[in-house]
Amino acid sequence: MGQEKFDLWQDHSLRYLEMAFRTDRREIIERPNGYGKRTGECGDTVEMFLTVRGDRIASVSFDTDGCMSTNACANTVAEFAEGKSLEKAWEITSEDVIKYLETLPPENIHCAELAVGAFYLALANYKDLKRNPYKIYGSFHRRK
């Protein structure tokens, strides 16, 4: 017996499709309050850029050279993080992303881990810059 043919539009949840095709958060910020970059074993790279106001994340943008699932996961992390306190943002997990998307293929679970990992690096970078403000100006260069 042959395998059933996969239909992108019918076999994915509406949430997955929305996050996979959403592009409004794909933006490189030149002087973010926090920056994180991570490359997965698959070769996909995610860069996360944070804008923080007070103790809350005002916006999250990202850039990726990855697949549709990586884009869906990065968008989901941004969706979860915006408006959250910095403390609560650390509670976002790859399991949360997977559950929210509903139909992330098992072979793409690493995409959720990649997006969350880049986000954690951006949070850590923000914390470091807050502790060491002398690093803020002149030190940020988008890492290739």
C-alpha positions in Angstrom: 0.0 0.0 0.0 1.2 3.5 -0.9 1.5 6.4 1.5 -1.2 9.0 1.6 -0.2 12.2 -0.1 0.4 15.1 2.3 -1.7 18.2 1.7 -0.2 21.3 3.2 -3.4 23.3 3.4 -5.6 20.4 4.8 -3.1 18.6 7.0 -1.8 21.6 9.0 -3.7 23.5 11.7 -4.8 27.1 11.0 -2.3 28.3 13.7 0.6 26.5 12.0 -0.3 28.0 8.6 -0.7 31.5 10.1 2.6 31.4 11.8 4.4 29.8 8.9 3.3 32.5 6.4 3.2 35.5 8.6 5.9 38.0 7.6 5.3 41.2 9.6 7.9 40.3 12.3 10.6 39.4 9.8 12.8 42.5 10.3 16.4 43.1 11.2 16.7 45.8 14.0 20.0 47.7 13.9 20.2 48.5 17.6 18.1 46.0 19.5 17.9 45.9 23.3 18.7 42.2 23.0 20.1 40.0 20.3 20.4 36.3 19.9 21.5 34.1 17.0 21.5 30.3 16.8 22.2 27.8 14.0 20.7 24.3 14.2 22.3 21.1 13.1 20.0 21.2 10.1 21.8 24.4 9.0 18.8 26.8 9.6 19.7 30.0 11.4 17.4 32.2 13.5 18.3 35.7 14.7 16.0 37.3 17.4 15.9 41.0 18.1 14.2 42.4 21.2 12.9 45.8 22.0 12.3 46.3 25.7 10.3 49.1 27.5 10.5 49.1 31.2 10.5 45.5 32.3 8.3 44.3 29.4 9.1 43.1 25.9 7.6 45.6 23.6 8.4 43.8 20.4 10.3 40.8 19.0 11.4 40.6 15.4 13.5 37.9 13.7 15.3 36.9 10.6 15.8 33.3 9.4 17.1 31.5 6.4 15.2 28.4 7.5 12.3 26.4 6.4 8.6 27.1 6.8 8.5 25.3 10.2 11.4 27.4 11.5 9.5 30.5 10.4 6.4 29.2 12.2 8.3 28.6 15.4 10.1 32.0 15.4 6.8 33.7 14.8 5.2 31.8 17.7 8.0 32.7 20.1 7.6 36.3 19.1 3.8 36.1 19.6 4.2 34.5 23.1 6.9 37.0 24.2 5.4 40.4 23.2 3.9 42.2 26.2 5.4 39.7 28.7 7.6 40.7 31.5 11.3 39.7 31.1 10.9 37.3 34.0 7.9 35.5 32.4 9.6 35.5 29.0 12.1 33.0 30.3 9.2 30.5 30.8 8.5 30.1 27.1 9.5 26.6 26.1 9.8 24.7 22.8 7.1 22.4 24.2 4.8 25.5 24.4 5.6 26.3 20.7 4.9 22.7 19.6 1.6 22.6 21.4 0.5 25.9 20.1 1.2 25.1 16.5 -0.6 21.7 16.8 0.7 20.2 13.6 4.5 20.8 13.7 5.9 17.7 11.9 7.9 15.5 14.3 11.0 15.9 12.1 10.8 19.6 12.7 10.7 19.6 16.5 14.2 21.0 16.4 12.9 24.1 14.7 11.0 25.0 18.0 14.2 24.3 20.0 16.2 26.5 17.6 13.7 29.5 17.8 13.5 29.3 21.6 17.2 29.0 21.9 17.8 32.1 19.8 15.2 33.9 22.0 16.9 32.8 25.2 20.2 34.2 23.8 18.5 37.5 23.1 17.2 37.6 26.7 20.6 36.9 28.0 22.2 39.5 25.8 19.6 42.1 27.1 20.5 41.2 30.7 24.2 41.5 29.9 23.8 44.9 28.3 21.7 46.1 31.2 24.4 45.1 33.6 27.2 46.5 31.4 25.7 49.6 29.6 29.1 50.5 28.2 28.7 47.6 25.7 25.5 49.0 24.2 26.8 51.7 21.9 29.3 50.9 19.2 29.4 47.2 20.1 26.4 45.8 18.3 27.3 44.3 14.9 25.0 41.9 13.3 27.0 38.7 13.5 27.3 36.9 10.2 
